[in-house]
């Protein structure tokens, strides 16, 4: 998809009623995004710490976030969303109410050629100012237990069965799943929960684009990757916490910079 103007990318806010400080920071970020006339905001998953269905929209936190996004949309910023591993049940009802557009698990954003003078002479220039965007959980293929779980919960039949249950039962299941996930995370090595290099290479191999932005791993950073046909870039977004948080900003020329939101 093509965009015009400046775009911002965020992920892994994990908004919850237990952390009003993060919601307040998000509100400030959106207000600044509107005042700076940013054309597009891409939320790359895990906006919420959990989402059990659009029929839970009346919950105060959900209603507040919905209104914040709607206000940004009405002020002229397009809002796009890619589902994460915590909020993959966000559906059309929330999207309509908030004014955001849901995207597929992996998208290509932007267009154009990167000027050759931006790349070292010894390397081929990046082919485009475009970027591949995704949540990032599908890159962590060493975590086979998680990938099996993901395949289960992304199944439309599983989702239909879950959403047919009363809200109280869904909340209880979400809490139980979260506790199980915390235990499993403590028992896994850090390497298993990071991206698999071969999987990243396959993402680039399937596209002419040579830049990737994702979240999920909570390991903000930048990596230059050498492919068979030249250089590629991987930009990783931070999660938001008391002393953590960032956004990536891409201008109309395709230049990317990181914005510190931890203060």
Secondary structure as a PSIPRED ss2 file (coil, helix, strand):
# PSIPRED VFORMAT (PSIPRED V4.0)

   1 X C   1.000  0.000  0.000
   2 X C   1.000  0.000  0.000
   3 X C   1.000  0.000  0.000
   4 X C   1.000  0.000  0.000
   5 X C   1.000  0.000  0.000
   6 X C   1.000  0.000  0.000
   7 X E   0.000  0.000  1.000
   8 X E   0.000  0.000  1.000
   9 X E   0.000  0.000  1.000
  10 X E   0.000  0.000  1.000
  11 X C   1.000  0.000  0.000
  12 X C   1.000  0.000  0.000
  13 X C   1.000  0.000  0.000
  14 X C   1.000  0.000  0.000
  15 X E   0.000  0.000  1.000
  16 X C   1.000  0.000  0.000
  17 X C   1.000  0.000  0.000
  18 X C   1.000  0.000  0.000
  19 X C   1.000  0.000  0.000
  20 X H   0.000  1.000  0.000
  21 X H   0.000  1.000  0.000
  22 X H   0.000  1.000  0.000
  23 X H   0.000  1.000  0.000
  24 X H   0.000  1.000  0.000
  25 X H   0.000  1.000  0.000
  26 X H   0.000  1.000  0.000
  27 X H   0.000  1.000  0.000
  28 X H   0.000  1.000  0.000
  29 X H   0.000  1.000  0.000
  30 X H   0.000  1.000  0.000
  31 X H   0.000  1.000  0.000
  32 X H   0.000  1.000  0.000
  33 X H   0.000  1.000  0.000
  34 X H   0.000  1.000  0.000
  35 X H   0.000  1.000  0.000
  36 X C   1.000  0.000  0.000
  37 X C   1.000  0.000  0.000
  38 X C   1.000  0.000  0.000
  39 X C   1.000  0.000  0.000
  40 X E   0.000  0.000  1.000
  41 X E   0.000  0.000  1.000
  42 X E   0.000  0.000  1.000
  43 X E   0.000  0.000  1.000
  44 X C   1.000  0.000  0.000
  45 X C   1.000  0.000  0.000
  46 X C   1.000  0.000  0.000
  47 X C   1.000  0.000  0.000
  48 X E   0.000  0.000  1.000
  49 X C   1.000  0.000  0.000
  50 X C   1.000  0.000  0.000
  51 X C   1.000  0.000  0.000
  52 X C   1.000  0.000  0.000
  53 X C   1.000  0.000  0.000
  54 X H   0.000  1.000  0.000
  55 X H   0.000  1.000  0.000
  56 X H   0.000  1.000  0.000
  57 X C   1.000  0.000  0.000
  58 X C   1.000  0.000  0.000
  59 X C   1.000  0.000  0.000
  60 X H   0.000  1.000  0.000
  61 X H   0.000  1.000  0.000
  62 X H   0.000  1.000  0.000
  63 X H   0.000  1.000  0.000
  64 X H   0.000  1.000  0.000
  65 X H   0.000  1.000  0.000
  66 X H   0.000  1.000  0.000
  67 X H   0.000  1.000  0.000
  68 X H   0.000  1.000  0.000
  69 X H   0.000  1.000  0.000
  70 X H   0.000  1.000  0.000
  71 X H   0.000  1.000  0.000
  72 X H   0.000  1.000  0.000
  73 X H   0.000  1.000  0.000
  74 X H   0.000  1.000  0.000
  75 X C   1.000  0.000  0.000
  76 X C   1.000  0.000  0.000
  77 X C   1.000  0.000  0.000
  78 X E   0.000  0.000  1.000
  79 X E   0.000  0.000  1.000
  80 X E   0.000  0.000  1.000
  81 X E   0.000  0.000  1.000
  82 X C   1.000  0.000  0.000
  83 X C   1.000  0.000  0.000
  84 X C   1.000  0.000  0.000
  85 X C   1.000  0.000  0.000
  86 X C   1.000  0.000  0.000
  87 X C   1.000  0.000  0.000
  88 X C   1.000  0.000  0.000
  89 X C   1.000  0.000  0.000
  90 X C   1.000  0.000  0.000
  91 X C   1.000  0.000  0.000
  92 X H   0.000  1.000  0.000
  93 X H   0.000  1.000  0.000
  94 X H   0.000  1.000  0.000
  95 X H   0.000  1.000  0.000
  96 X H   0.000  1.000  0.000
  97 X H   0.000  1.000  0.000
  98 X H   0.000  1.000  0.000
  99 X C   1.000  0.000  0.000
 100 X E   0.000  0.000  1.000
 101 X E   0.000  0.000  1.000
 102 X E   0.000  0.000  1.000
 103 X C   1.000  0.000  0.000
 104 X C   1.000  0.000  0.000
 105 X C   1.000  0.000  0.000
 106 X E   0.000  0.000  1.000
 107 X E   0.000  0.000  1.000
 108 X E   0.000  0.000  1.000
 109 X E   0.000  0.000  1.000
 110 X C   1.000  0.000  0.000
 111 X C   1.000  0.000  0.000
 112 X C   1.000  0.000  0.000
 113 X C   1.000  0.000  0.000
 114 X C   1.000  0.000  0.000
 115 X C   1.000  0.000  0.000
 116 X H   0.000  1.000  0.000
 117 X H   0.000  1.000  0.000
 118 X H   0.000  1.000  0.000
 119 X C   1.000  0.000  0.000
 120 X C   1.000  0.000  0.000
 121 X C   1.000  0.000  0.000
 122 X C   1.000  0.000  0.000
 123 X C   1.000  0.000  0.000
 124 X C   1.000  0.000  0.000
 125 X C   1.000  0.000  0.000
 126 X C   1.000  0.000  0.000
 127 X C   1.000  0.000  0.000
 128 X C   1.000  0.000  0.000
 129 X C   1.000  0.000  0.000
 130 X C   1.000  0.000  0.000
 131 X E   0.000  0.000  1.000
 132 X E   0.000  0.000  1.000
 133 X E   0.000  0.000  1.000
 134 X E   0.000  0.000  1.000
 135 X C   1.000  0.000  0.000
 136 X C   1.000  0.000  0.000
 137 X H   0.000  1.000  0.000
 138 X H   0.000  1.000  0.000
 139 X H   0.000  1.000  0.000
 140 X C   1.000  0.000  0.000
 141 X C   1.000  0.000  0.000
 142 X C   1.000  0.000  0.000
 143 X C   1.000  0.000  0.000
 144 X H   0.000  1.000  0.000
 145 X H   0.000  1.000  0.000
 146 X H   0.000  1.000  0.000
 147 X H   0.000  1.000  0.000
 148 X H   0.000  1.000  0.000
 149 X H   0.000  1.000  0.000
 150 X H   0.000  1.000  0.000
 151 X H   0.000  1.000  0.000
 152 X H   0.000  1.000  0.000
 153 X H   0.000  1.000  0.000
 154 X C   1.000  0.000  0.000
 155 X C   1.000  0.000  0.000
 156 X H   0.000  1.000  0.000
 157 X H   0.000  1.000  0.000
 158 X H   0.000  1.000  0.000
 159 X H   0.000  1.000  0.000
 160 X H   0.000  1.000  0.000
 161 X H   0.000  1.000  0.000
 162 X H   0.000  1.000  0.000
 163 X H   0.000  1.000  0.000
 164 X C   1.000  0.000  0.000
 165 X C   1.000  0.000  0.000
 166 X C   1.000  0.000  0.000
 167 X H   0.000  1.000  0.000
 168 X H   0.000  1.000  0.000
 169 X H   0.000  1.000  0.000
 170 X H   0.000  1.000  0.000
 171 X H   0.000  1.000  0.000
 172 X H   0.000  1.000  0.000
 173 X H   0.000  1.000  0.000
 174 X H   0.000  1.000  0.000
 175 X H   0.000  1.000  0.000
 176 X H   0.000  1.000  0.000
 177 X H   0.000  1.000  0.000
 178 X H   0.000  1.000  0.000
 179 X H   0.000  1.000  0.000
 180 X H   0.000  1.000  0.000
 181 X H   0.000  1.000  0.000
 182 X H   0.000  1.000  0.000
 183 X H   0.000  1.000  0.000
 184 X H   0.000  1.000  0.000
 185 X H   0.000  1.000  0.000
 186 X H   0.000  1.000  0.000
 187 X H   0.000  1.000  0.000
 188 X C   1.000  0.000  0.000
 189 X C   1.000  0.000  0.000
 190 X C   1.000  0.000  0.000
 191 X C   1.000  0.000  0.000
 192 X C   1.000  0.000  0.000
 193 X C   1.000  0.000  0.000
 194 X C   1.000  0.000  0.000
 195 X C   1.000  0.000  0.000
 196 X C   1.000  0.000  0.000
 197 X H   0.000  1.000  0.000
 198 X H   0.000  1.000  0.000
 199 X H   0.000  1.000  0.000
 200 X H   0.000  1.000  0.000
 201 X H   0.000  1.000  0.000
 202 X H   0.000  1.000  0.000
 203 X H   0.000  1.000  0.000
 204 X H   0.000  1.000  0.000
 205 X H   0.000  1.000  0.000
 206 X C   1.000  0.000  0.000
 207 X C   1.000  0.000  0.000
 208 X C   1.000  0.000  0.000
 209 X C   1.000  0.000  0.000
 210 X C   1.000  0.000  0.000
 211 X E   0.000  0.000  1.000
 212 X E   0.000  0.000  1.000
 213 X E   0.000  0.000  1.000
 214 X E   0.000  0.000  1.000
 215 X C   1.000  0.000  0.000
 216 X C   1.000  0.000  0.000
 217 X C   1.000  0.000  0.000
 218 X C   1.000  0.000  0.000
 219 X C   1.000  0.000  0.000
 220 X C   1.000  0.000  0.000
 221 X E   0.000  0.000  1.000
 222 X E   0.000  0.000  1.000
 223 X E   0.000  0.000  1.000
 224 X E   0.000  0.000  1.000
 225 X E   0.000  0.000  1.000
 226 X E   0.000  0.000  1.000
 227 X E   0.000  0.000  1.000
 228 X C   1.000  0.000  0.000
 229 X C   1.000  0.000  0.000
 230 X E   0.000  0.000  1.000
 231 X E   0.000  0.000  1.000
 232 X E   0.000  0.000  1.000
 233 X E   0.000  0.000  1.000
 234 X E   0.000  0.000  1.000
 235 X E   0.000  0.000  1.000
 236 X E   0.000  0.000  1.000
 237 X C   1.000  0.000  0.000
 238 X C   1.000  0.000  0.000
 239 X C   1.000  0.000  0.000
 240 X C   1.000  0.000  0.000
 241 X E   0.000  0.000  1.000
 242 X C   1.000  0.000  0.000
 243 X C   1.000  0.000  0.000
 244 X E   0.000  0.000  1.000
 245 X C   1.000  0.000  0.000
 246 X E   0.000  0.000  1.000
 247 X E   0.000  0.000  1.000
 248 X E   0.000  0.000  1.000
 249 X E   0.000  0.000  1.000
 250 X E   0.000  0.000  1.000
 251 X C   1.000  0.000  0.000
 252 X C   1.000  0.000  0.000
 253 X C   1.000  0.000  0.000
 254 X C   1.000  0.000  0.000
 255 X C   1.000  0.000  0.000
 256 X E   0.000  0.000  1.000
 257 X E   0.000  0.000  1.000
 258 X E   0.000  0.000  1.000
 259 X E   0.000  0.000  1.000
 260 X E   0.000  0.000  1.000
 261 X C   1.000  0.000  0.000
 262 X C   1.000  0.000  0.000
 263 X C   1.000  0.000  0.000
